[in-house]
Amino acid sequence: MKIVRAALKGKIFIGVLRDGTVQCVEGDPFDALNETDKTYPVEAVRLLAPVKPQKIVAVGLNYRSHADELSMEVKKDPIIFLKPQSAVIGPLDEIVIPEMSERVDYEAELGVVIGKTCRNVAPEAVPGYIFGYTCVNDVTARDLQKTDGQWTRAKGFDTFCPIGPWVETDYDWKGKRVQAVLNGEVKQDAATDDLINGVERLVSFISRVMTLCPGDVIATGTPKGIGPMQPGDTIEIVVEGIGTLKNTVKTA
């Protein structure tokens, strides 16, 4: 099931996307969805980021190919960091290159959406806490990341966390392709089999550090092939079995 957040005539609603039609639903999407008789063609609505997370927990160096690309040692435990809620944008929104950065990169990632409060959860119990999966672009000011020696500023600018275009609730993350396509050219292309830490270990590990809440998003890491974006570019994050998250790029 594809769950969307959408806007129409100034009103925001939750819906289920089927065959090019959005069917409105009522209730808590993380508890019980009650379908209504209101439907709209998907072309008639504006798709928003499908969730409003309290926090986005991102994972660094979680593809073997990316660690090799940067000649960096793989750590025993996942490297995690936070992106602010204010960085979130949706499909077709614009990524804004800030004045203080000279290099802003795309990073294609599989996103995990938490479905219920999650604390100290064992890996084998993790599937019961997942609402679904989505596409994430962990946009990064690469020059500032190197300058600062830590990642908050480089990854925290407004518009630096495109999410979408929907949440796929019926999904097996294993063996799926994750791609970044810049202006029609494939730049990143890897399988989730290359993940160092799989979804179950990531969610379990993070839940032992902080409580994960419904709607929180875990960005599971990016494969090799990261690179810069320029004003006027179109960047697409494609995750097999989910869909395509498309955004354009502009200067501040």
N, C-alpha and C positions, 0 to 999 in steps of 0.2 A: 504494500500500500504506500502510495506517495502522498505525504502530508505537506501541505503548503501553508504559508501565511501570505495573504494577498490584500491588496487595497483596491477599492472601487468607490469613486465619488467621495473620497475622504474618509471612508470607513474601512477599518482593518478587520479581517476575519480569518478563521482557520478553515481549510477545505481539504478535500480529497481529490486528487487529480486522476481522472480516468478517461482515456481515449480523447484527450484534448478538451475535456470539460472539467471544471472545478465545481464540486458539490459542497455546499456550505455545511459545516457541522457545528454543533453546540456542545458545551461542556469542556472539561479539562482534557486537553489532548493526551496528557500523561496518565489519565485515569480511565475515562470512558468517553468515547466519541458517539454523539447522537446525530445521525445524518438528518438533514432537513430536505425539503423539496425545492430549495433554491439552488439553481445551477447557472453557471456562466461559462461561455467559451473562454478558454485560457487566454486568448488574444485580447479579451475585453478587460482583463484585470492586470494589475501590476504585481508581479511576484516580488515579495520581500525576502529578507533572510528568514529561513523557515522556523527559526527559534530565536528567542532573546535570552541568551545565556547569562547567568550571574557571572560566570568566568569561563574563559577559554584556557585550558591547560594544553600547552603545546610541548612536543617532545623533540629534542635535538639529536642529531646523529643516530637515527634509528633505522636507517637503511645501510647495509654493508657497503653498497656502491657509493653512497654519499660520504661515508667515513673514509673510504679509500680515496675518493676524489679530493678530499681536503687533507689527506695524509694525517688523520687524527686517530688516536687510540680509542677503541671501543671501551666504554666504562662498564663496570660490573652492573651498576644500577642505571635505569633510565635517567637521562638528563631532562628535567622538566622546567618550564618557565611559564609565566602567565602573560596573556594578551588582554587588554582591557575591553570591557563591553563597548566602549565608545569607538573601538576600531572596527566594529562589525558593520558591513554593508551587504546588500543582497545582489542577486543577479542583475546584470545590465547597469548597475551603479558604477560610478567612476572612481578609480583609484587615483588619489592625489599625491603627486610627488612633492614632498615638502622642500621649502627653500634651502634648508640646512643640509640637504643630502645631495650628493652628486651621482649616487648609484643606488637604484631601488630594484630589487630582484623579485621574481616570482618564485614560489615554492609550492608545487602541487602536493596535496595531501588528502588522505582519507580521513574524514571526520567521524567520530563516534559521539552520538547524542545520548546522554544519560536520561533514563526514564523514571527513576525513583531514587530517593535519598540513599546514598551509597557510602558506607563507612566501614573500614576493616573487613572488606569482602574477600573471600577466598577466590582464587582464579576460577575454580570449577563452578562457582556460583555467579560469576560475572554476567553470563548471558541473560539472566533474569532481571538485570538492572539496566539493560540497554534498550532504549526506545527505538533506535534506528541508526542509519548511517547517512552521511552527506559528503559533499565536496568542500574542501577548504583551500584557500590560497593564503599561506603564511607569508604575506608580503614583508620584505625585510630591507631596511636601509643598510646595505652591506658595508659601506664605508664607515658609517657610524658604529656598527657592530664591532668593527676592528678598532676604531678609535677608543670606544668606551671600555672594551674588555668585558662587558656584560651586555645583556640583550634588551633591556627594558625600553630604552629610547628607540633603538633600531627597529623594534617590532611592535611598538605601541602607538604609532601615529594614527590619527583618525583615518579611516578607510583602509587600514592595513590588515583587515581580516574579512575578506569576502567569504560568505557561506551560502550554500544552496546547490541547485535551485529548489530542492525539496529534501525531505527526510524520507528515505526508503526504509520501511519498517520490516520488510521481509527480505533479509539479505544475509548471505554468508560471505564474510570478508576475505576468506582465504582464496588465494590463487587469482586475484583480480588485478587488472592492469590499472596503473595510475599514470596519467600523462599531463604534461603542460604543453599547450600548443600556442605559440606566439605568432600572430599574423599568418596563421595557416601552416606554420612549420612546427613539427614536433620537436620539442627541446628536451623534455623528460619523458621517459618511457620505461617503466619497471613494473614488476609484479610484487604484490604484497607478500609473496613467499620470501622476498629479500629483507623483510622486516627483521630486525634483531630481536625486538620485544614485540610479541603479538598482542592483539587487543586484550585478551584475558589477563595477561601479565601486567599490561599497562594500567588497566582500570584497577586491578587489585593493588598494585603498587601505589598509585596515586591516592586511592581510598585510604591507605594507611598513613598518608601525609595530611590530607585535607578531606573534609566531607564534600562529596559531589552531590549536586542538587539536580532535580529534574530540569532539563533544558541545557545544562552545562555541556560544553563541547570539548572533546579531546582531539587535538590535531596530532596524528600519529607519526609524523615525520615525513621528510621529503627524500626522494631518490636523487641520484646524480643528475647533473645537467642544469643546475641552477644558473641563472643569468639575468642580465639587466633588462628593464623595460624603459621605453622612451615615450614622451608625450605623443598621443595619436595611435599608440599600439592597441591591439586587441589581444587579450590573454584569455585562454580557455583552460580550465581545469577539468579533465575528463576522467571519471572513475567508472570502470566497467561495471555494468549492472545498476548504476545509479543514474548518471546523466552527465550533463555539461554545465559548468558554472562559467559564464562569460561576463567579462568586464572590460571596459576601456580605461585608458590611462591619460591623465592630464596633469599639468603643472598647477601649483597653488595659485 
